[in-house]
Amino acid sequence: MPGAGAEDLAHRVIAGVLLAAGQATRYGRPKLLERFRGESLLRRAAHTFSEAGCSPLVVVLPPSLDLRGELDGIPALLTENPHPERGLARSIALGLEALPEQTQAVLIGVADQPLLDAAAVRTLIQAFRPGRIVAPRYGTVAGNPRIYDRRFFSELRRLSGDRGAQVLALRHPDAVDEVPLPARYGLDIDTPQDWSGLDERPP
C-alpha cells in the first residue's frame, strides 16, 4: 500500500516499449502480419498498449519488413533495430533511447500475445509503485509485459543478446510485485501450431 503523501498513481503516466523487431524464425513467415479478429498481431498489440494508457508508446521495428503502415492512426513513436539478429536486448535499449529523459517507468512487452487486452495491461499499470517491477503471472508462469521503474533503466540498457528484460526480476526478486492474470492472456504465438484452440486463426 502507498504511504502517506504517495503520488496519485491513477494519474501516473507509464511509457510503453513494444518489441516487434524479432525475426520469427520458428514461425517461418512474418508473424506480426498474421491477422486475429480483424487486425494484424502488430496493430493489435500497439492498439492494446495505447488504449491502456502507455504514453509515449515506442514500437521497435525490423529493417527488413515495412510494418509502418500497420500502425497508421495509432499514436506511437517508431524506431528501427538495424540488427535484430543481435538479440532482444538491443531492441530494449533502442526503445529506451527513444523515450523522453523524464520517463519515470516503462512497460515493456511483445507483439505476439493476441489475447492480451487493454484491461489486463491497465491492471498491471494500476499495480505499479515507484521503485518497483511489476510482472504478470499467468497461472504458474511469469510472463510479459512487465513494468520497470526508471532505477532499472541503466541495467536494461546493459542487457546483451537474447536475454530479455525478465532477467532483472531474477536479479531483484525483492523488488518484484507479481499480478495474477488469467492464463489466456499469456498465450504467445511462436509457431503456426500455437493458434490451435483459439476461436480465430490465420488461413
Secondary structure by P-SEA (a helix, b strand, c coil): cccccccccccbbbbbbbbcccccccccccccccccccccaaaaaaaaaaaaccccbbbbbbccccccccccccbbbbbbcccccccaaaaaaaaaaaccccccbbbbbbcccccccaaaaaaaaaaccccbbbbbbccccccccccccccaaaaaaacccccccaaaaaaccccbbbbbccccccccccccccccccccccc
